[in-house]
Amino acid sequence: MEKDCNTTEKMIQDKGLNAPRLTPNKIQETIRDTSYHKLTDVLTVCVLTLKNGFTVTGESACASPANYDKEIGEKISLENATEKIWILEGYLLKDFLYKNSLKAKG
C-alpha cells in the first residue's frame, strides 16, 4: 500500500493539484505507536495509537493456519489500520475547510 500511496502522491504532484489535502506523510505523522497482536492461529491485529491518544485497528486473517505468516499478517493489518486514518483525517480536513468557508462568507 505504501508504494501505491507514493505513486498516487506523485501523480497528484505532477498534475499540480495543490488544494488542501492529505498526503501519505501527513498520515504517517499522526501515528505515535504501532503494536501487533496475534489473537488466534490465523488472526493478526495492528493497533495504531495516534498522537492525540486515539487508537485505530486493522485486522488480517487467513482461512488456514497453514498459510499464516507473521510478516504478511502484520503488513496487511497495518495497511488496513492506516486506511482508517485516511478516513478520519479526511473528515477533519473537510470539516476545517467547511468552517473556514463559513467564516469567509461572514
C-alpha positions as CSV (number, residue, x, y, z in Angstrom):
1,M,0.0,0.0,0.0
2,E,2.8,2.4,0.8
3,K,4.1,2.1,-2.8
4,D,0.5,2.7,-4.1
5,C,0.2,5.8,-1.9
6,N,3.5,7.2,-3.1
7,T,2.6,6.5,-6.7
8,T,-0.7,8.3,-6.3
9,E,1.0,11.2,-4.5
10,K,3.5,11.6,-7.3
11,M,0.6,11.7,-9.8
12,I,-1.1,14.4,-7.8
13,Q,2.1,16.5,-7.6
14,D,2.8,16.0,-11.3
15,K,-0.7,17.4,-12.1
16,G,-0.1,20.4,-9.8
17,L,-3.1,19.6,-7.6
18,N,-2.3,21.9,-4.7
19,A,-5.6,22.4,-2.9
20,P,-5.6,21.4,0.8
21,R,-5.3,17.6,1.0
22,L,-3.9,14.8,2.9
23,T,-0.6,13.2,2.0
24,P,1.0,9.9,2.9
25,N,3.5,11.8,5.1
26,K,0.7,13.7,6.9
27,I,-1.0,10.3,7.7
28,Q,2.3,8.8,8.9
29,E,2.9,11.9,11.1
30,T,-0.3,11.2,13.0
31,I,1.0,7.8,14.3
32,R,2.7,7.7,17.7
33,D,2.9,4.0,18.2
34,T,2.3,0.7,16.4
35,S,1.7,-2.7,18.0
36,Y,0.8,-6.1,16.6
37,H,-1.1,-8.9,18.3
38,K,-1.6,-12.4,17.1
39,L,-5.0,-13.2,18.6
40,T,-5.6,-16.7,17.0
41,D,-3.7,-19.0,14.8
42,V,-4.9,-17.1,11.8
43,L,-5.6,-13.5,13.0
44,T,-3.3,-10.5,13.4
45,V,-4.5,-7.2,14.7
46,C,-2.5,-4.0,14.3
47,V,-3.2,-1.2,16.8
48,L,-2.1,2.3,15.9
49,T,-2.0,4.9,18.6
50,L,-2.3,8.3,17.2
51,K,-0.6,11.4,18.6
52,N,-3.8,12.5,20.3
53,G,-4.2,9.2,22.0
54,F,-6.9,7.8,19.8
55,T,-6.4,4.3,18.5
56,V,-7.4,2.6,15.3
57,T,-7.1,-1.1,14.5
58,G,-6.6,-3.1,11.4
59,E,-7.0,-6.9,11.0
60,S,-5.6,-9.6,8.8
61,A,-6.8,-13.2,8.8
62,C,-6.2,-16.2,6.6
63,A,-8.5,-19.1,6.1
64,S,-6.0,-21.8,7.0
65,P,-3.4,-21.7,9.8
66,A,-1.0,-23.4,7.4
67,N,-1.0,-20.1,5.4
68,Y,-0.3,-17.8,8.4
69,D,2.8,-15.7,8.0
70,K,3.7,-13.1,10.7
71,E,5.3,-10.6,8.3
72,I,2.4,-10.8,5.8
73,G,-0.2,-10.6,8.6
74,E,1.4,-7.5,10.1
75,K,1.8,-5.8,6.7
76,I,-1.9,-6.3,5.8
77,S,-3.2,-5.4,9.3
78,L,-1.1,-2.2,9.2
79,E,-2.4,-1.2,5.8
80,N,-6.0,-1.8,7.0
81,A,-5.4,0.3,10.1
82,T,-3.7,3.1,8.1
83,E,-6.7,3.2,5.7
84,K,-8.9,4.1,8.7
85,I,-6.6,7.1,9.5
86,W,-7.2,8.4,5.9
87,I,-10.9,8.4,6.6
88,L,-10.6,10.1,9.9
89,E,-8.2,12.8,8.8
90,G,-10.2,13.4,5.6
91,Y,-13.2,14.2,7.7
92,L,-11.2,16.6,9.9
93,L,-9.8,18.4,6.9
94,K,-13.2,18.7,5.2
95,D,-14.7,20.0,8.5
96,F,-11.9,22.5,8.8
97,L,-12.4,23.7,5.2
98,Y,-16.1,23.9,5.7
99,K,-15.8,26.0,8.9
100,N,-13.4,28.3,7.2
101,S,-15.7,28.8,4.2
102,L,-18.5,29.8,6.6
103,K,-16.2,32.4,8.3
104,A,-15.3,33.8,4.9
105,K,-18.9,34.3,4.0
106,G,-19.3,36.3,7.2
